[in-house]
Amino acid sequence: MADPLLFNPRTYDPAHFDPETRRLLRATVDWFETRGKRRLIEDYRSRAWLADFLEFSTKEGLFATFLTPAAAADDAADKRWDTARIAALNEIFGFYGLDYWYAWQVTILGLGPVWQSDNTAARTRAAELLDQGEVFAFGLSEKTHGADIYSTDMLLEPDGEGGFRATGSKYYIGNGNAAGLVSVFGRRTDVEGPDGYVFFAADSRHEAYHLVKNVVDSSKYVSEFRLENYPVAAEDVLHTGQAAFDAALNTVNVGKFNLCTASIGICEHAMYEAVTHAHNRILYGRPVTAFPHVRRELTDAYVRLVGMKLFSDRAVDYFRTAGPDDRRYLLFNPMTKMKVTTEGEKVIDLMWDVIAAKGFEKDTYFAQAASEIRGLPKLEGTVHVNLALILKFMRNHLLDPADYPAVPTRLDAADDAFLFRQGPARGLGAIRFHDWRAAFDAYAHLPNVARFREQADALCAFVTTAAPDKEQSRDLDLLLAVGQLFALVVHGQLILEQAALKGAEEDVLDELFAVLVRDYSAHAVELHGKDSATEEQQNWALGAVRRPVVDAARSARVWERVEALSGAYEMAP
């Protein structure tokens, strides 16, 4: 019997979506299953460009349907920007191979500045290119400066006719080899400061666009390209001044959410392989899964994966409900990017410890999963960058709740138009949140939820009595340890909110929170050991350490769910 908490292509039926979305999601699964595991792995190993996949997407109108906002859809009923179904497709792509997800992901990033633009001609052109099956690219990063957009060396010199000539290079630009439209960030040579920023649309096929190389050894084409005296007409300009800067950050806000569900898909496929292998391998006359440490590692991996899914599904609701007066998604977004993807790494590592050498074999999905899972925490801002961002919300979230209407599950066929009119990328410290305690109160009867709640309350006391002083606030090493503690509280909150909405199995929840209690204790010990931690902070850290509540019967019941994954899915050969 299939586990209802995990994606399984054999039983997948996205009945909660509208008919066309269901058709496209199921058609995508069927395309991969028909292609088969051998071809999938061989394409990955040979670094083949994704021409066949993009041909399928064009034929089905997949990218065009999912990535064209209603405002640009020319009344096409099924076209909209719907974060719920985008998340579902992320998971499917991750399940079959991150190369496919990457081409889709950087298309999303490339479209971000276009859909935020008032340039009607560019928007119309983008919609037409999507219909033609083109992919897009996001020309932000540079080899010398990375994503430091303050220091961009893509220079636009006025041509005297209302346009510019652009010269400069970009680095780490996905789809740069094939993009019908590249959204490029640069600055004018005749205007100083933020007023000189420009976002413009370029074509990778133009003679002044020079493709240098693929900077990675992969089917993903992560390009370096250079523009040499590239003509930028007035109709190619997407944003100027501060609006160009805001478009860059707001595009990343839209795009980096996708990393969490891709990570989930990777872990799900790898888990089917790992459990099936371990459960059917005999060692010293016993199945590998008969050993207590193996059961613990696979159970921990399973409940962590369930937590990743519950958190990410609930975060979708806050994205879709966002507006000028509700910007809570700006906390939950870096959480999906930082916390969910690093949980994915832990899930893979736990399973790899069990299957050991099997995880290197070339005919497994696991071999590529173990490699690709590492990239997701490092894309769209490092873990450290996103942790530092999360910290901006800590005091308001923990100590100063506000009243908001209840946010329902958002699976309706609606266009998430606000994501392309987010406005200025500032004011994060003023964002308020609903009371996080309500989610924990609903599950206070579960021993490990109650134990974790003690630790969350302790963090509130830390913020009010032992928070870093002005000098310590410049010590990012110490602050990041505090950020990990806060991230765990937010992670637990949304997990419990989604569990209440979907009726998640309480044994699984309690087992998951046993893991989170251990995680919190580990981060508290790390804080205790920081060079600049005061004696008061050290004492607080040790006082926040807790032991999970052990329940052998509960753990055995959760193990039965894990054990049942053996043979539950294997990709068609």
Secondary structure as UniProt FT lines:
FT   TURN            4..5
FT   TURN            9..11
FT   TURN            15..16
FT   HELIX           19..35
FT   HELIX           37..45
FT   TURN            46..47
FT   HELIX           51..60
FT   HELIX           62..67
FT   HELIX           70..72
FT   TURN            73..75
FT   TURN            77..78
FT   HELIX           83..96
FT   HELIX           98..115
FT   HELIX           120..131
FT   TURN            132..133
FT   STRAND          136..139
FT   TURN            143..145
FT   HELIX           149..151
FT   STRAND          155..158
FT   STRAND          164..174
FT   TURN            175..178
FT   STRAND          181..188
FT   HELIX           193..196
FT   STRAND          197..202
FT   TURN            204..205
FT   TURN            207..208
FT   STRAND          209..214
FT   STRAND          222..232
FT   HELIX           234..236
FT   STRAND          237..240
FT   HELIX           242..255
FT   TURN            256..257
FT   HELIX           258..280
FT   STRAND          282..283
FT   TURN            284..285
FT   STRAND          286..287
FT   HELIX           288..290
FT   HELIX           292..321
FT   TURN            324..325
FT   HELIX           329..335
FT   HELIX           336..340
FT   HELIX           341..355
FT   HELIX           356..360
FT   TURN            362..363
FT   HELIX           365..372
FT   TURN            373..375
FT   HELIX           376..378
FT   HELIX           383..391
FT   TURN            392..393
FT   HELIX           394..399
FT   HELIX           417..420
FT   HELIX           428..430
FT   HELIX           437..441
FT   TURN            442..445
FT   HELIX           447..465
FT   TURN            470..471
FT   HELIX           472..474
FT   HELIX           476..502
FT   HELIX           506..528
FT   TURN            531..532
FT   HELIX           535..543
FT   HELIX           552..563
FT   TURN            564..568
//
